[in-house]
Every structure is written in structure tokens, then in C-alpha cells.
Amino acid sequence: MARLIASLFLLSFAAAPLAAQQFKLWTDTPISGEASDSRSVNIIDVNGDGLDDVFISNGPKDGANNELYINQGEGSFARVLDDPIVNDGAKSDGATFADIDNDGDLDAYVVTWYGDPNNFYLNNGDGTFSEASDAGVNAPGSFAETASFGDFNGDGFVDLFVSISGGRDRSNLFFQNTGKGSFVAIEVAGLTDQSNTSRSVNWVDVDNDFDLDLFVANENAEDNGLYLNTSDPAKPFVPRTSDPVTAFGKSSISGSWGDVDNDGDLDLFVANSGYFKELNNQLFLNDGKGRFTEVVSADCHPVKDGGCSYGSAFGDVDNDGDLDLLVTNGFSKDKLEDRLYENLGGGKFERWEDAFDVMPAYCSFGTAMGDLNQDGFLDIVIAHCNNNTELERANSVFLNEGNNNHWITVGLEGETTNRSVLGARVQLTTRSRGKTSTQTRMIDSQSGYCGQSSLRVHFGLGKEKEATELRILWPNGKVTILENLEADRHYQFLESEIPEDLSASHYLEFFPERKVDELLVKAYSGKEKVKEAPRLLLQNENGLLLIDDPLESLETGEWIYRNKTDLDPGCYLLRIECGKKTYLQRMYF
């Protein structure tokens, strides 16, 4: 179904030569001021002031406190020393943040290894945390690697998946949000009954059917897992086994998803490591229906460089309109330097040799990207570990030195959907010399193994000074389309509101309802009078077009569609076409 969106645009970026140094190691910050044996990096706004803060988990076998740094503005950070989230002394590993109770702040889940209970923290609303051991997710005895929040059933509350790599029972854990501030463990055949050595986990819509699927990276030459969401409460996920993504049996650590070729669907990078044994990494391109092709070209540097890779993250670090790739390396005898790959356009990557002024050759774990100093360019934080020695290192922070390219950032807040808007897809279109290019981003709580990049959506615009269109596909199926957005600005959107200073021509709201053997859809224009009759198209989950009819105009100015149907129960994609605009909404019958 990706082509419903992507085919509306001519997607192309011309290849450009690599730029010079882009990042400078920032040593004058508390974030890199103390040596530690670190694991996860999460760049998140914990106190709701609009500035991204930094959380780093620490995980030596004897335990250690974690680190939280509050952004003071203009790139200044202050370390938090007196909060439960940084005083647990635990053997922490991965971490994930999301608003689990929809009260407007980000809560935290920090997993541990060595069989200790995991730790869950509720945000008090001001960036301080209280431990919530009665929430049902502590999972004592598990050897957990990381975790990720995502709303798999579309009820507006984020659920939790935990990857397990050790202990007697290596089955992964799945917790469903009750909507009352707690979780219940659920079992899913083919998903939670597998004893794999699982490292990272991503909630991602791989097949563009507007629900969240699940990808799990497995170590020890085990096949990775790709689980498709069925929208069936009795069996919500089915494993896909006949796909290049799952059929290679290498030793995988990290999965990162992003639209590397700007064709409207999400592609996959897999970081592999043999634990002191080098392996090549992998890149898989999505065909828009969740089917993947592995990139094996010799001139694609990320898949031929080797290394013991652990963390990964996509981000447009040079604001040229495509996603670049950062890969961290660790637990190796040598080749510990981390690597940045420049996207030359169309998903063609080349190693950016001089991107950093200094790249410490330290053992690295997780990484994340976010704009730490609010200059419109993505900065990088990398967690360093001890490489099985007693030597601990300070973590690395790299400030982006920027260039003359433009940018737009977008913040979203849900209402009927989950408050963190995990699973939302945002598309930005620019026009240059008569050609249009569209970038796609998805909001998630894990951007790679032990890493969570900023929930603030970032787009580079190159030399363009405005975006011709911004399209927000909310997790509940609603679509917001806005036009002519000025560059070099941050835009904040509440699900039910459109700021008055932004144009939204031909903006429709429509309300589908299924009665007994009947489909009823009412639509009305929110900004301008719609001059031509919208058409209604209905497709099943396999993409088969079942209805293609015009809506009827009423004297009240509304449009209506009413027709008898004999549809089977299931998930359908409702599509309204109005002129050159398309509006999408998922429906369950």
C-alpha cells in the first residue's frame, strides 16, 4: 500500500560530493565529563520544556548508577544526582522512554542484565521520576538487553517488548498496557516462545498497512525475527520466515529503520558482530509492501567495511534531504573507531572519512541523535564500554558544525492516539526546479540497539527555503496535510488542532461509520470550500480495491457516502481523494 502515498511524488535526489568535517568532539560538557561503563543513550525531553535531555545507562557486572543530564538551553547541561532513575546502582543495559499513561510526560523503562529485576519509572510531571515496581514489568530473573514501547493494538496506550539474551529462559517478554498505569504479560505463539539470543527490537510499520510490526535482531548466528501485525486479538502477530531479512543467520546486534531512498517506505540496516570477530553489516531495501532486497553492491560501504558493530542510527546530519547512517563498534581487538556514512542520494552510501575532527578508538555500545543546542542540525552522543578490560572511558558528544542547508523540525502530541505519538509517520515534500522530493520519518522509541534518538522529527531541506507540503499520518489513521511551511523553524502540532498561521487548503475531516451491512462516511472541509466531489476508495489489507465511488454533496456543505456493503470482518484502508490531495484512514469492520 505504500504506493498510495509514494506514487504521488517524483522522488529524486542528485548525488553530491562528500562535505568536509561535520562534527567536533565536545569535551566541555558534563555528559562527557566522567568515565563509565555505559550502554544506552536516550535523547528525550523528560521535563517538557521543549529541549532534549540526555539519559545514559551504565552496566558493569557490579552495578553502577545511571546518568541523566537536563538541557539548560544553548547547549548547556546539568547532571541530575538525586533522583531514583540515577541512584539504582543496577547492572543496567538498554532503556526506552514513552508516555505510558498519557499524562503528558515521558516515563522510563531501564532493563538490566545478570538476572536482576528491570526498573520502571513514572515521570512526576517535572522531569523527576518515581520507581513503579508494582506496574507488572520488572521481570526479575531476566537477562534483558533492551526494550521498546509501541502501541501494537491501536488502543491509544503504548505496550512494551523486551529482548532477552541470556539466562535459563531466553524467551522475549511482551507486556500489554492496561490503560491504568500498569501492564500485563501476554503470550503470543511464535513470538514469545522462541529461545533466541535477542539483542535489539524495533516497532515499525514494514508493510505500510498502518499498524506496528516487530523486528528483533538475534545474535549467535540465529535468524532475525520479523513479525507482522494481524490486527487479530487472538493472534496479533505472525512470523515471516521467507524473507532476506530473516533468512541469513548471522550474528546481529542492532536494527535501524529509515527511508534511505525517499520512496515512502522504511528500509532496514542491520549491524552485525561476532564478538571479537568481524562481520559485514547489511542493508535491506523495502519494496513498499514489506518485501525486502539485500544490497550487495561492492560500492555500498556500510555493507562491506566489516567490524564488530553494536549501535546504529539514521539521521540527516548535513541537512541535504536524505538519511545518513552512524555505526558504532565495540568488543573488538582493533577497528574500534565508529563510522559515519554519507547518503549520496537514492540510498547510495559512502564512508565519510573526515566527518569528525577526532574519533576516539574506544569500545562503543549505543548511540542516538538529536539537536542538543537548537541550531537545526543533529548532534551525536555515543556510549562507551570497557571492551572486557578494567579501563572505563568518558562518553563522546559530537556537536554538528552545520552548513548553509535549511531544516524543519516537527513535534507531535497525541490525544486519541498515544500521547508520545509512537508509530506516527511524517512526510515532508519540497520542490526544486520543477521536481518534487518527499522524505518520510517514523516516530519510534528505539532507533537502534541501546539507542533512542529524539522524538522531535527532523528534516533537512538542502537549499530550499520552504516545504511545499507536510503530511502527518497519525497512529489512529487520521491524516493532517499542511502547505507552504517556512524553513528553519520548529512546528508543534496537537492532534486535534491546526495552527491558525499555517495554510491547510482542501483540508478534510471525515468520519466513517459502519452500521448493519452499511458503510457511512461524512466529510467536511476545515479551511476552504471543496469545489470538486471527493472520491471514496476502500481497499482490503491485501491492497484489493473494493469500492471506488464519488461522495454525494449535501446542501449543508457536507459530503456523504452511504452504501450497502457485505464486507468481511477485518482491517481496511479508507482513502478519500479530493483534487490532488489524498487522505487515508484505517478502518476495522
C-alpha positions in Angstrom: 0.0 0.0 0.0 3.0 2.3 0.1 2.4 3.4 -3.5 -0.9 5.1 -2.4 1.4 7.7 -0.9 4.7 7.4 -2.6 3.3 7.5 -6.2 2.0 11.0 -5.7 5.5 12.3 -5.8 8.6 12.2 -8.1 11.2 11.1 -5.7 14.8 12.0 -6.6 17.9 13.5 -5.1 21.0 14.1 -7.1 24.2 12.6 -5.7 26.5 15.2 -4.1 30.2 15.1 -3.1 31.1 14.5 0.5 31.4 17.6 2.6 34.4 18.3 4.9 34.4 17.9 8.7 30.9 18.0 10.1 31.3 17.1 13.8 33.6 18.4 16.6 34.2 16.4 19.7 32.6 18.3 22.6 34.7 17.8 25.8 33.4 20.8 27.8 30.1 19.2 28.8 29.1 17.2 31.9 27.8 14.5 29.5 31.4 13.5 28.7 32.9 14.5 32.0 33.1 11.1 33.8 34.5 7.7 32.8 31.9 5.0 32.9 31.0 1.5 31.5 28.0 2.7 29.6 25.3 1.1 27.5 22.2 3.0 26.3 21.9 6.6 25.0 18.4 8.2 25.0 17.9 11.7 23.8 14.5 12.7 25.2 12.7 15.7 26.7 12.0 14.5 30.2 10.7 17.8 31.7 8.6 19.0 28.8 10.4 22.3 28.3 11.0 21.7 24.6 14.7 20.9 25.0 16.1 17.4 24.6 17.8 16.0 27.6 20.3 13.0 27.7 20.0 9.7 29.6 22.8 7.2 29.7 22.6 3.8 31.3 25.6 2.1 32.9 26.0 -1.6 33.3 29.2 -3.1 34.8 28.7 -6.5 36.4 29.0 -5.0 39.9 26.3 -2.4 39.1 26.5 1.4 38.8 24.3 4.4 38.8 22.9 5.8 35.6 23.3 9.3 34.3 20.7 12.0 33.4 21.6 15.4 32.0 19.0 18.2 31.8 19.3 20.7 28.9 19.6 24.2 30.3 19.4 25.8 26.8 22.1 27.0 24.4 23.9 23.6 24.7 24.4 23.7 28.5 23.6 20.6 30.6 23.3 19.9 34.3 23.6 16.5 35.8 20.9 15.1 38.0 22.3 13.5 41.1 19.3 12.9 43.5 16.6 11.0 41.5 15.7 7.3 41.7 16.4 6.8 38.0 20.1 7.7 38.6 20.5 6.1 42.0 19.6 2.4 41.5 23.1 1.0 41.4 21.8 -1.6 38.9 23.5 -3.5 36.1 21.6 -1.6 33.5 21.5 -2.2 29.8 19.0 -0.8 27.3 16.4 1.9 28.1 13.3 3.3 26.4 11.1 6.3 27.2 7.4 7.0 26.3 4.3 8.4 27.9 2.7 5.2 29.2 -0.2 6.8 31.0 -0.9 9.6 28.5 -0.5 12.3 31.2 1.8 14.4 29.1 5.3 13.4 30.2 7.8 10.6 29.3 8.1 7.6 31.6 11.1 5.3 31.6 11.9 1.6 31.4 15.5 0.5 32.1 16.4 -3.1 31.7 19.2 -5.0 33.5 21.3 -8.0 32.8 22.8 -10.6 35.2 19.3 -11.7 36.3 18.3 -8.6 38.3 14.8 -7.1 38.0 14.3 -4.4 35.4 13.4 -0.9 36.6 10.3 1.1 35.6 9.9 4.8 36.5 6.9 7.1 36.3 7.6 10.7 35.5 6.2 13.0 38.1 5.5 15.7 35.5 8.6 17.8 36.1 11.3 15.5 34.9 11.8 13.8 38.2 10.9 10.1 38.5 9.3 7.7 41.0 10.0 3.9 40.9 6.9 1.9 40.0 7.7 -1.7 41.0 4.0 -2.6 41.0 3.5 -1.9 37.3 4.0 -5.5 36.3 7.0 -5.2 34.1 10.0 -5.6 36.4 10.6 -9.2 35.2 13.0 -10.4 37.9 15.5 -13.1 36.7 15.6 -11.9 33.1 18.8 -11.2 31.3 17.4 -8.3 29.2 19.3 -6.4 26.5 16.9 -3.6 25.7 13.2 -2.8 25.3 10.9 -0.7 23.1 7.4 0.9 23.6 4.8 0.8 20.8 1.0 0.7 20.6 0.5 -2.6 18.8 -3.3 -2.8 19.0 -4.1 0.9 18.4 -5.9 1.5 21.7 -4.0 4.7 22.4 -1.7 3.2 25.1 1.8 2.1 24.4 2.8 -1.5 25.0 6.2 -2.9 25.8 8.5 -5.6 24.2 11.7 -6.7 26.0 14.6 -8.6 24.3 16.3 -11.3 26.3 19.8 -12.7 25.5 20.8 -14.9 28.5 19.7 -16.9 31.5 17.9 -20.2 31.6 14.8 -18.9 29.8 15.8 -16.7 26.8 12.2 -16.1 25.7 11.4 -12.5 25.0 8.8 -10.7 27.0 5.7 -8.9 25.8 3.6 -6.6 28.1 0.2 -5.1 27.2 -0.7 -1.7 28.6 -3.9 -1.9 30.7 -4.5 1.8 30.3 -4.4 2.2 34.1 -0.7 2.8 34.6 0.2 -0.9 34.6 0.9 -3.8 32.3 0.1 -7.5 31.9 2.3 -10.1 30.4 0.9 -11.8 27.3 2.0 -14.8 25.3 2.0 -14.9 21.6 2.8 -18.2 19.8 5.8 -17.8 17.5 6.8 -14.6 19.2 7.3 -15.1 23.0 8.0 -18.8 22.9 11.3 -18.5 21.0 14.6 -19.1 22.9 16.7 -16.8 20.8 19.7 -14.6 21.9 17.8 -11.4 21.2 19.5 -8.0 21.2 17.5 -5.1 19.7 13.9 -4.6 19.0 12.0 -2.2 16.8 8.3 -1.4 16.4 7.9 -0.4 12.8 5.2 -0.5 10.1 7.1 -2.5 7.5 4.3 -3.1 5.0 2.5 0.3 5.1 -0.8 -1.1 6.4 -0.9 1.4 9.3 -0.2 -0.9 12.2 3.1 -1.7 14.0 5.0 -4.8 13.1 8.0 -6.0 15.1 11.6 -6.6 14.2 14.0 -8.5 16.6 17.8 -8.8 15.9 19.2 -12.1 17.2 22.8 -12.9 18.0 24.8 -16.2 17.7 24.1 -16.9 14.1 20.4 -17.1 14.8 17.9 -15.9 12.2 16.4 -12.5 13.0 12.7 -12.2 13.6 10.1 -10.2 11.6 6.6 -10.4 13.0 3.7 -8.9 11.0 0.7 -7.4 12.9 -2.5 -9.2 12.0 -4.9 -6.9 14.0 -6.4 -10.1 15.3 -6.6 -10.0 19.2 -6.5 -13.8 19.3 -3.2 -14.0 17.3 -1.8 -10.4 16.9 1.5 -11.4 15.2 2.6 -13.9 12.7 6.3 -14.6 11.9 7.6 -14.0 8.4 10.2 -16.6 7.6 10.6 -16.4 3.8 12.4 -13.1 3.6 16.0 -12.0 3.2 15.7 -10.0 6.5 15.2 -13.2 8.5 16.9 -15.9 6.4 20.6 -15.3 6.8 21.5 -16.4 10.3 24.3 -14.0 11.0 25.0 -12.6 14.4 23.0 -9.4 14.6 23.0 -6.7 17.3 21.2 -3.6 16.0 18.3 -2.8 13.7 17.7 0.7 12.4 14.8 1.7 10.2 14.6 4.6 7.8 13.5 5.7 4.3 17.0 5.8 2.8 15.9 6.2 -0.8 13.0 8.6 -0.2 10.4 6.3 -1.8 7.9 6.4 1.0 8.7 3.1 2.8 11.0 2.1 5.6 14.3 0.3 4.8 16.4 -1.6 7.3 20.1 -1.5 8.3 21.3 -4.4 10.4 24.6 -4.1 12.5 26.4 -7.5 12.9 29.1 -8.5 15.3 30.7 -11.9 16.0 32.1 -10.8 19.4 35.8 -10.1 18.8 35.2 -11.4 15.3 34.4 -9.1 12.4 31.3 -9.4 10.3 29.9 -7.3 7.5 26.7 -5.3 8.2 23.6 -5.4 6.0 21.2 -3.0 4.2 17.8 -4.1 3.0 15.5 -2.0 0.7 11.8 -2.2 1.1 9.5 -2.6 -1.9 6.6 -0.8 -0.2 4.8 -4.0 0.7 7.1 -5.2 3.3 9.2 -7.3 1.0 13.0 -6.7 1.1 16.0 -6.9 -1.2 19.5 -7.1 0.3 22.0 -4.5 -1.0 25.1 -6.4 -2.0 26.8 -3.8 -4.2 30.6 -3.5 -3.6 30.3 0.3 -3.7 27.9 0.3 -0.7 30.4 1.0 2.1 28.2 0.2 5.1 27.9 -3.5 4.0 31.5 -4.2 3.1 33.5 -2.4 5.8 33.5 -5.2 8.4 33.8 -4.6 12.1 32.2 -5.6 15.3 29.2 -3.3 15.1 26.8 -2.6 18.0 24.9 0.6 17.8 23.3 2.3 14.7 21.2 5.3 13.9 19.8 7.1 10.9 19.7 10.9 10.6 20.1 13.7 8.1 23.3 15.1 9.6 24.1 17.5 6.8 20.5 18.7 6.1 20.7 17.7 2.4 17.4 15.9 2.4 18.4 12.2 2.9 19.2 9.9 5.8 22.9 9.4 6.7 24.0 6.4 8.8 26.1 6.2 12.0 27.5 2.8 13.1 29.3 2.2 16.4 31.8 -0.6 17.0 32.9 -2.5 20.1 34.3 -5.7 21.7 37.0 -6.0 19.1 40.8 -6.3 19.2 41.1 -3.3 16.9 39.0 -1.2 14.4 37.0 0.3 17.3 36.5 3.6 15.6 32.9 4.5 14.9 31.8 5.3 11.4 29.5 7.8 9.6 28.2 7.0 6.1 27.0 9.8 3.9 23.9 9.2 1.8 24.8 10.3 -1.7 21.1 10.1 -2.8 18.8 7.2 -3.6 20.2 5.2 -0.7 23.8 5.0 -2.0 26.2 5.4 0.9 29.9 6.2 1.1 32.0 6.3 4.2 32.6 9.9 5.4 36.3 9.6 6.4 36.8 13.1 7.7 33.3 13.7 9.2 34.8 14.1 12.8 37.7 16.2 14.0 38.6 13.4 16.4 37.1 9.9 16.7 38.2 8.1 19.8 39.0 4.4 19.2 37.0 3.3 22.2 34.7 0.3 22.6 31.2 1.7 21.8 27.7 0.5 22.6 24.5 2.5 21.9 24.2 5.9 20.1 21.5 8.4 19.4 21.0 11.7 17.6 19.2 14.9 18.5 19.6 18.7 18.2 21.3 19.4 21.6 21.9 23.1 21.0 18.8 24.0 19.0 20.7 25.1 15.8 18.7 22.9 13.4 21.5 20.3 13.0 21.6 16.8 14.5 24.3 16.2 17.2 25.5 12.7 18.3 26.0 11.0 21.7 27.9 7.7 21.9 28.1 5.4 24.9 31.5 3.8 25.5 32.1 0.5 27.4 35.2 -1.2 28.7 35.9 -3.8 26.0 36.3 -6.5 28.6 39.0 -4.6 30.4 39.0 -2.6 33.7 39.5 0.6 31.7 36.5 2.9 31.6 36.1 5.8 29.2 34.2 9.0 29.1 31.2 9.0 26.7 31.5 11.0 23.5 29.4 14.0 22.4 29.8 15.4 18.9 28.4 18.8 18.1 27.3 19.3 14.5 29.1 22.3 13.0 26.4 22.8 10.4 26.4 24.3 6.9 24.2 26.6 4.8 21.4 24.0 4.3 17.9 24.6 5.7 15.8 22.5 8.0 12.4 21.9 9.6 11.6 20.1 12.9 8.2 18.8 13.9 6.9 17.9 17.4 3.7 15.9 17.7 1.3 15.4 20.7 -1.4 12.8 20.5 -4.9 12.9 22.1 -7.0 9.9 21.0 -3.7 8.3 19.9 -0.9 7.6 22.3 0.4 10.8 23.7 4.0 10.2 22.5 2.6 9.6 19.0 4.8 6.5 18.6 4.1 4.9 15.2 3.2 8.2 13.6 4.6 8.8 10.1 5.6 12.2 8.9 6.3 13.2 5.3 7.8 16.4 4.0 7.8 17.5 0.4 10.0 20.1 -1.3 10.1 21.3 -4.9 13.2 22.3 -6.7 13.5 23.2 -10.4 10.1 21.6 -11.2 10.8 18.3 -9.3 9.4 17.2 -6.0 11.1 15.2 -3.4 9.4 13.6 -0.3 11.1 12.5 2.8 9.5 10.1 5.3 10.1 9.7 9.0 8.6 7.4 11.6 8.5 8.2 15.4 9.8 5.3 17.5 11.2 4.6 20.9 14.3 2.7 19.7 16.4 4.0 16.8 18.9 1.2 17.2 20.4 -1.2 19.7 20.5 0.6 23.1 19.7 3.9 21.4 16.7 6.3 21.3 17.0 9.3 19.1 15.0 12.4 19.7 11.2 12.1 19.3 11.3 15.5 17.6 11.1 14.8 13.8 14.0 16.4 11.9 14.1 17.1 8.1 16.9 18.7 6.1 15.8 20.8 3.2 19.0 21.5 1.4 18.9 24.9 -0.3 15.1 25.1 -0.3 13.6 27.8 2.0 10.2 26.2 2.4 8.4 22.9 2.3 5.5 22.7 -0.1 3.7 20.1 2.0 3.8 18.4 5.4 1.8 15.3 5.8 1.2 13.8 9.3 -0.2 10.2 9.4 -1.3 9.8 13.0 -1.3 6.3 14.5 -5.1 6.3 14.8 -5.4 6.7 11.0 -6.1 10.4 10.9 -4.2 12.5 8.3 -3.2 16.2 8.6 -1.9 17.9 5.5 -0.3 21.4 5.7 1.2 23.5 2.9 3.9 26.1 2.4 5.9 25.8 5.7 8.8 28.2 6.2 12.2 26.6 6.7 14.5 26.9 9.7 11.6 26.7 12.2 10.2 24.2 14.7 6.5 23.3 14.3 4.5 21.8 17.1 1.1 20.1 16.4 -1.6 18.8 18.7 -3.6 16.0 17.1 -6.9 18.0 17.1 -5.6 21.4 16.2 -4.0 23.2 13.2 -2.2 26.4 14.0 -4.0 29.4 12.6 -0.9 30.8 10.9 -0.5 27.7 8.7 -2.4 27.2 5.5 -4.4 23.9 5.0 -6.2 24.2 1.7 -8.6 21.4 0.9 -8.2 20.1 4.4 -10.9 17.5 5.0 -12.1 15.8 8.1 -14.1 12.6 7.5 -15.9 10.3 9.9 -16.5 6.7 8.8 -19.1 4.6 10.5 -20.2 1.0 9.8 -23.8 0.1 10.5 -25.5 -3.1 9.8 -24.3 -4.1 6.3 -23.8 -0.4 5.6 -20.8 1.9 5.3 -21.5 5.6 6.1 -18.8 8.3 5.6 -19.4 12.0 6.3 -16.8 14.6 5.3 -16.5 18.4 5.5 -13.8 21.0 4.7 -12.0 22.5 7.6 -10.5 25.6 5.8 -11.6 26.1 2.2 -14.7 25.2 0.2 -14.1 22.0 -1.7 -15.1 22.6 -5.3 -14.9 19.1 -6.7 -16.6 16.0 -5.5 -14.2 13.8 -3.4 -14.0 10.1 -4.3 -14.0 7.3 -1.8 -11.8 4.3 -2.3 -11.7 1.2 0.0 -9.0 -1.4 -0.1 -8.6 -4.6 2.0 -5.4 -5.4 3.8 -4.1 -7.1 0.6 -4.5 -4.0 -1.5 -7.5 -5.2 -3.4 -9.8 -2.2 -4.4 -13.3 -2.9 -3.3 -15.1 0.5 -3.6 -14.3 3.4 -5.9 -17.3 5.9 -5.8 -17.8 9.7 -5.6 -19.2 11.2 -2.4 -22.6 13.0 -2.6 -22.8 16.7 -2.0 -25.3 17.9 0.6 -26.9 21.4 0.9 -25.2 21.7 4.3 -21.9 21.8 2.6 -21.0 18.3 3.8 -20.2 15.3 1.6 -21.7 11.9 2.3 -21.2 8.4 1.2 -23.8 5.8 2.0 -23.9 2.3 0.5 -24.8 -1.3 1.3 -21.7 -3.5 1.9 -21.1 -7.2 2.6 -17.5 -6.8 3.8 -16.0 -9.5 5.9 -14.6 -8.6 9.4 -11.1 -7.3 9.1 -8.8 -4.3 8.5 -9.4 -1.9 5.6 -7.8 1.2 4.2 -10.2 4.0 3.5 -8.9 6.6 1.1 -10.5 9.9 0.2 -9.3 11.7 -2.9 -10.1 15.4 -3.3 -8.4 17.1 -6.2 -4.7 16.4 -5.9 -5.0 15.6 -2.2 -5.3 12.1 -0.7 -6.5 11.4 2.8 -6.0 8.0 4.5 -7.6 6.3 7.4 -7.6 2.8 8.7 -10.9 1.1 9.5 -11.8 -2.1 11.3 -15.0 -3.9 10.5 
